[in-house]
Protein backbone atom coordinates (compact mmCIF):
# COMPACT_ATOMS: atom_id res chain seq x y z
CA UNK A 1 0.00 0.00 0.00
CA UNK A 2 1.41 3.39 -1.01
CA UNK A 3 0.73 6.61 0.84
CA UNK A 4 0.36 10.11 -0.66
CA UNK A 5 3.66 12.06 -0.71
CA UNK A 6 2.54 14.53 1.95
CA UNK A 7 1.87 11.71 4.43
CA UNK A 8 5.28 10.20 3.68
CA UNK A 9 6.86 13.61 4.26
CA UNK A 10 5.23 13.85 7.68
CA UNK A 11 6.52 10.39 8.58
CA UNK A 12 10.04 11.42 7.59
CA UNK A 13 10.04 14.32 10.07
CA UNK A 14 10.68 11.93 12.92
CA UNK A 15 8.67 10.58 15.84
CA UNK A 16 10.04 13.18 18.25
CA UNK A 17 8.53 16.12 16.36
CA UNK A 18 5.28 14.26 15.80
CA UNK A 19 4.96 13.45 19.51
CA UNK A 20 5.85 17.04 20.46
CA UNK A 21 3.20 18.42 18.11
CA UNK A 22 0.52 16.12 19.51
CA UNK A 23 1.39 16.74 23.17
CA UNK A 24 1.83 20.50 22.87
CA UNK A 25 -1.33 20.84 20.79
CA UNK A 26 -3.40 18.77 23.18
CA UNK A 27 -2.15 20.42 26.38
CA UNK A 28 -2.63 23.93 25.05
CA UNK A 29 -6.02 23.07 23.60
CA UNK A 30 -7.15 21.53 26.89
CA UNK A 31 -6.83 24.79 28.84
CA UNK A 32 -10.47 25.62 29.75
CA UNK A 33 -10.33 29.39 29.37
CA UNK A 34 -14.11 29.71 29.65
CA UNK A 35 -14.11 28.04 33.05
CA UNK A 36 -11.05 29.94 34.26
CA UNK A 37 -12.32 33.36 33.19
CA UNK A 38 -15.83 32.91 34.58
CA UNK A 39 -14.50 31.78 37.94
CA UNK A 40 -12.01 34.65 38.13
CA UNK A 41 -14.84 37.05 37.31
CA UNK A 42 -17.00 35.59 40.09
CA UNK A 43 -19.60 34.26 37.67
CA UNK A 44 -19.51 30.72 39.01
CA UNK A 45 -19.08 27.50 37.07
CA UNK A 46 -19.98 27.91 33.39
CA UNK A 47 -20.64 24.18 33.22
CA UNK A 48 -23.70 24.66 35.42
CA UNK A 49 -25.60 26.64 32.77
CA UNK A 50 -26.85 26.13 29.24
CA UNK A 51 -25.14 23.35 27.35
CA UNK A 52 -22.71 22.69 30.19
CA UNK A 53 -19.60 23.14 28.05
CA UNK A 54 -16.77 25.64 28.46
CA UNK A 55 -16.96 27.44 25.12
CA UNK A 56 -17.61 31.12 24.45
CA UNK A 57 -21.26 30.64 23.48
CA UNK A 58 -22.04 29.09 26.83
CA UNK A 59 -20.01 31.75 28.65
CA UNK A 60 -22.21 34.35 26.96
CA UNK A 61 -25.21 32.80 28.69
CA UNK A 62 -23.81 34.12 31.97
CA UNK A 63 -24.44 37.63 30.67
CA UNK A 64 -20.87 38.96 30.45
CA UNK A 65 -19.92 39.76 26.87
CA UNK A 66 -16.36 40.78 27.71
CA UNK A 67 -15.64 37.44 29.34
CA UNK A 68 -17.28 35.65 26.43
CA UNK A 69 -15.13 37.61 23.96
CA UNK A 70 -11.97 36.88 25.94
CA UNK A 71 -12.88 33.19 25.93
CA UNK A 72 -13.51 33.26 22.19
CA UNK A 73 -10.18 34.92 21.43
CA UNK A 74 -8.18 32.61 23.70
CA UNK A 75 -9.89 29.54 22.26
CA UNK A 76 -8.96 30.73 18.76
CA UNK A 77 -5.36 31.39 19.78
CA UNK A 78 -4.92 27.96 21.35
CA UNK A 79 -5.72 26.46 17.97
CA UNK A 80 -3.70 28.89 15.89
CA UNK A 81 -0.56 28.87 18.04
CA UNK A 82 0.41 25.18 17.87
CA UNK A 83 -0.73 24.90 14.25
CA UNK A 84 1.25 27.96 13.22
CA UNK A 85 4.37 27.06 15.18
CA UNK A 86 4.71 23.50 13.89
CA UNK A 87 3.73 24.53 10.36
CA UNK A 88 7.13 26.26 10.17
CA UNK A 89 8.72 22.83 10.52
CA UNK A 90 6.31 21.09 8.15
CA UNK A 91 2.90 22.19 6.95
CA UNK A 92 1.15 18.93 7.77
CA UNK A 93 2.81 18.85 11.17
CA UNK A 94 1.14 22.17 11.90
CA UNK A 95 -2.28 20.80 11.00
CA UNK A 96 -1.48 17.73 13.08
CA UNK A 97 -0.73 19.91 16.12
CA UNK A 98 -3.90 21.89 15.49
CA UNK A 99 -5.88 18.68 15.27
CA UNK A 100 -4.81 17.75 18.79
CA UNK A 101 -5.51 21.28 20.03
CA UNK A 102 -9.14 20.86 19.02
CA UNK A 103 -9.19 17.38 20.57
CA UNK A 104 -7.80 18.89 23.78
CA UNK A 105 -10.49 21.56 23.81
CA UNK A 106 -13.29 19.05 23.32
CA UNK A 107 -11.83 16.37 25.61
CA UNK A 108 -9.70 18.13 28.26
CA UNK A 109 -8.05 15.76 30.70
CA UNK A 110 -8.44 18.33 33.50
CA UNK A 111 -12.26 18.29 33.25
CA UNK A 112 -12.81 14.54 32.89
CA UNK A 113 -12.75 14.93 29.09
CA UNK A 114 -15.82 17.21 29.04
CA UNK A 115 -14.96 20.48 27.32
CA UNK A 116 -16.37 22.66 24.56
CA UNK A 117 -17.47 21.90 21.03
CA UNK A 118 -14.27 22.99 19.31
CA UNK A 119 -15.66 25.64 16.96
CA UNK A 120 -13.41 28.57 17.94
CA UNK A 121 -10.31 26.38 18.26
CA UNK A 122 -11.02 24.89 14.82
CA UNK A 123 -11.20 28.41 13.44
CA UNK A 124 -7.80 29.08 15.00
CA UNK A 125 -6.32 26.06 13.24
CA UNK A 126 -7.79 27.25 9.95
CA UNK A 127 -6.24 30.68 10.46
CA UNK A 128 -2.82 29.06 10.72
CA UNK A 129 -3.07 26.62 7.81
CA UNK A 130 -5.51 28.20 5.32
CA UNK A 131 -6.56 31.84 5.54
CA UNK A 132 -9.09 31.23 2.77
CA UNK A 133 -10.85 28.45 4.70
CA UNK A 134 -10.70 30.53 7.88
CA UNK A 135 -12.31 33.48 6.09
CA UNK A 136 -14.96 31.23 4.56
CA UNK A 137 -15.69 29.61 7.93
CA UNK A 138 -16.03 33.00 9.63
CA UNK A 139 -18.25 34.44 6.89
CA UNK A 140 -20.57 31.44 6.88
CA UNK A 141 -20.79 31.52 10.67
CA UNK A 142 -21.42 35.25 10.84
CA UNK A 143 -23.92 35.26 7.98
CA UNK A 144 -25.91 32.33 9.35
CA UNK A 145 -25.86 33.70 12.90
CA UNK A 146 -26.97 37.09 11.62
CA UNK A 147 -29.88 35.69 9.65
CA UNK A 148 -31.03 32.81 11.84
CA UNK A 149 -29.79 33.91 15.28
CA UNK A 150 -28.71 30.35 16.02
CA UNK A 151 -25.08 29.90 17.07
CA UNK A 152 -25.34 26.13 16.71
CA UNK A 153 -26.74 26.30 13.17
CA UNK A 154 -24.01 28.75 12.19
CA UNK A 155 -21.33 26.39 13.52
CA UNK A 156 -22.89 23.38 11.80
CA UNK A 157 -23.05 25.04 8.39
CA UNK A 158 -19.54 26.46 8.67
CA UNK A 159 -18.10 23.09 9.72
CA UNK A 160 -19.99 21.29 6.95
CA UNK A 161 -18.90 23.61 4.14
CA UNK A 162 -15.26 24.17 5.05
CA UNK A 163 -13.83 20.71 4.14
CA UNK A 164 -15.08 21.04 0.55
CA UNK A 165 -12.85 24.08 0.11
CA UNK A 166 -10.02 22.66 2.20
CA UNK A 167 -9.72 19.89 -0.40
CA UNK A 168 -8.45 22.47 -2.91
CA UNK A 169 -6.32 24.60 -0.58
CA UNK A 170 -4.31 22.28 1.69
CA UNK A 171 -2.33 19.03 1.24
CA UNK A 172 -4.25 15.78 1.33
CA UNK A 173 -3.25 14.77 4.85
CA UNK A 174 -4.20 18.18 6.24
CA UNK A 175 -7.50 17.95 4.39
CA UNK A 176 -8.21 14.62 6.08
CA UNK A 177 -7.47 16.04 9.53
CA UNK A 178 -9.61 19.12 8.96
CA UNK A 179 -12.44 16.94 7.67
CA UNK A 180 -12.26 14.66 10.71
CA UNK A 181 -12.44 17.68 12.98
CA UNK A 182 -15.43 19.05 11.09
CA UNK A 183 -17.23 15.73 11.48
CA UNK A 184 -16.37 15.68 15.19
CA UNK A 185 -17.68 19.23 15.66
CA UNK A 186 -20.92 18.35 13.89
CA UNK A 187 -21.24 15.27 16.09
CA UNK A 188 -20.75 17.40 19.19
CA UNK A 189 -23.82 19.37 18.13
CA UNK A 190 -26.13 16.37 18.05
CA UNK A 191 -28.29 17.72 20.87
CA UNK A 192 -28.44 21.10 19.16
CA UNK A 193 -29.56 19.41 15.95
CA UNK A 194 -32.41 17.74 17.81
CA UNK A 195 -33.48 21.06 19.32
CA UNK A 196 -33.24 22.81 15.96
CA UNK A 197 -35.50 20.19 14.42
CA UNK A 198 -38.13 20.41 17.15
CA UNK A 199 -37.92 24.20 17.45
CA UNK A 200 -36.59 24.45 20.99
CA UNK A 201 -33.04 25.64 20.29
CA UNK A 202 -32.02 28.90 22.00
CA UNK A 203 -31.34 31.88 19.78
CA UNK A 204 -28.39 34.23 20.24
CA UNK A 205 -29.21 36.90 22.82
CA UNK A 206 -32.66 35.38 23.41
CA UNK A 207 -34.22 35.47 26.88
CA UNK A 208 -34.03 31.70 26.95
CA UNK A 209 -30.26 31.85 26.44
KOLKOLMAR-644616 format. One record per residue (C-alpha): residue in one letter; x, y, z. Coordinates in steps of 0.2 Angstrom, whole numbers, plus 5000, padded with zeros to 4 digits. Each point is the difference from the previous one (the first is absolute). Layout:
N
A X Y Z $
...
//
This chain:
209
X 5000 5000 5000 $
X 5007 5017 4995 $
X 4997 5016 5009 $
X 4998 5018 4993 $
X 5016 5009 4999 $
X 4995 5013 5014 $
X 4996 4986 5012 $
X 5017 4992 4996 $
X 5008 5017 5003 $
X 4992 5001 5017 $
X 5007 4983 5005 $
X 5017 5005 4995 $
X 5000 5015 5012 $
X 5003 4988 5015 $
X 4990 4993 5014 $
X 5007 5013 5012 $
X 4993 5015 4991 $
X 4983 4990 4997 $
X 4999 4996 5019 $
X 5004 5018 5004 $
X 4987 5007 4989 $
X 4987 4989 5007 $
X 5004 5003 5018 $
X 5002 5019 4998 $
X 4984 5001 4990 $
X 4990 4990 5012 $
X 5006 5008 5016 $
X 4998 5018 4993 $
X 4983 4995 4993 $
X 4994 4993 5016 $
X 5002 5016 5010 $
X 4982 5004 5005 $
X 5000 5019 4998 $
X 4981 5002 5001 $
X 5000 4991 5017 $
X 5016 5010 5006 $
X 4993 5017 4995 $
X 4983 4998 5007 $
X 5007 4994 5017 $
X 5012 5014 5001 $
X 4986 5012 4996 $
X 4989 4993 5013 $
X 4987 4993 4988 $
X 5000 4983 5007 $
X 5003 4983 4990 $
X 4995 5003 4982 $
X 4997 4981 4999 $
X 4985 5002 5011 $
X 4990 5010 4987 $
X 4994 4998 4982 $
X 5008 4986 4991 $
X 5012 4996 5014 $
X 5016 5003 4989 $
X 5014 5012 5002 $
X 4999 5009 4984 $
X 4997 5019 4996 $
X 4982 4997 4995 $
X 4996 4992 5017 $
X 5010 5014 5009 $
X 4989 5013 4992 $
X 4985 4992 5008 $
X 5007 5007 5017 $
X 4997 5017 4993 $
X 5018 5007 4999 $
X 5004 5004 4982 $
X 5018 5005 5005 $
X 5004 4983 5008 $
X 4992 4991 4985 $
X 5010 5010 4988 $
X 5016 4996 5010 $
X 4996 4982 5000 $
X 4996 5000 4981 $
X 5017 5009 4996 $
X 5010 4988 5011 $
X 4992 4985 4993 $
X 5004 5006 4983 $
X 5018 5003 5005 $
X 5002 4983 5008 $
X 4996 4992 4983 $
X 5011 5012 4989 $
X 5015 5000 5011 $
X 5005 4982 4999 $
X 4994 4998 4982 $
X 5010 5016 4995 $
X 5016 4995 5010 $
X 5002 4982 4993 $
X 4995 5006 4983 $
X 5017 5008 4999 $
X 5008 4983 5002 $
X 4988 4991 4988 $
X 4983 5006 4994 $
X 4991 4984 5004 $
X 5008 4999 5017 $
X 4992 5017 5003 $
X 4983 4993 4996 $
X 5004 4985 5010 $
X 5003 5011 5016 $
X 4985 5009 4996 $
X 4990 4984 4999 $
X 5005 4996 5018 $
X 4996 5017 5006 $
X 4982 4998 4995 $
X 5000 4983 5008 $
X 5007 5007 5016 $
X 4987 5014 5000 $
X 4986 4987 4998 $
X 5007 4987 5011 $
X 5011 5009 5013 $
X 5008 4988 5012 $
X 4998 5013 5015 $
X 4981 4999 4998 $
X 4997 4982 4998 $
X 5000 5002 4981 $
X 4985 5011 5000 $
X 5004 5016 4992 $
X 4993 5011 4986 $
X 4995 4997 4982 $
X 5016 5005 4992 $
X 4993 5013 4988 $
X 5011 5015 5005 $
X 5015 4989 5001 $
X 4997 4992 4983 $
X 4999 5018 4993 $
X 5017 5003 5008 $
X 5007 4985 4991 $
X 4993 5006 4984 $
X 5008 5017 5002 $
X 5017 4992 5002 $
X 4999 4988 4985 $
X 4987 5008 4988 $
X 4995 5018 5001 $
X 4988 4997 4986 $
X 4991 4986 5010 $
X 5001 5011 5015 $
X 4991 5014 4991 $
X 4987 4989 4993 $
X 4997 4992 5017 $
X 4998 5017 5008 $
X 4989 5007 4986 $
X 4988 4985 5000 $
X 4999 5001 5019 $
X 4997 5018 5001 $
X 4987 5000 4986 $
X 4990 4986 5007 $
X 5001 5006 5017 $
X 4994 5017 4994 $
X 4986 4993 4990 $
X 4994 4986 5011 $
X 5006 5006 5017 $
X 5005 4982 5004 $
X 5019 4998 5005 $
X 4998 4981 4999 $
X 4993 5000 4982 $
X 5014 5013 4995 $
X 5013 4988 5007 $
X 4993 4985 4991 $
X 4999 5008 4983 $
X 5017 5007 5001 $
X 5008 4983 5006 $
X 4990 4991 4986 $
X 5005 5012 4986 $
X 5019 5003 5004 $
X 5007 4983 4996 $
X 4994 5001 4982 $
X 5011 5015 4998 $
X 5014 4993 5010 $
X 5001 4986 4987 $
X 5007 5013 4987 $
X 5010 5011 5012 $
X 5010 4988 5011 $
X 5010 4984 4998 $
X 4991 4984 5001 $
X 5005 4995 5017 $
X 4995 5017 5007 $
X 4984 4999 4991 $
X 4996 4983 5008 $
X 5004 5007 5018 $
X 4989 5016 4997 $
X 4986 4989 4993 $
X 5001 4988 5016 $
X 4999 5015 5011 $
X 4985 5007 4990 $
X 4991 4984 5002 $
X 5004 4999 5019 $
X 4994 5018 5002 $
X 4983 4996 4991 $
X 4999 4984 5011 $
X 5002 5011 5016 $
X 4985 5010 4995 $
X 4988 4985 4999 $
X 4990 5007 5014 $
X 4999 5017 4992 $
X 4994 4991 4984 $
X 4986 4992 5009 $
X 4995 5016 5008 $
X 5001 5009 4983 $
X 4989 4987 4992 $
X 4986 5001 5014 $
X 5001 5019 5001 $
X 5007 5001 5018 $
X 5018 5006 4996 $
X 5005 5016 5009 $
X 5003 5015 4989 $
X 5015 5012 5002 $
X 4996 5013 5013 $
X 4983 4993 5003 $
X 4992 5000 5017 $
X 5001 4982 5001 $
X 5019 5000 4997 $
//
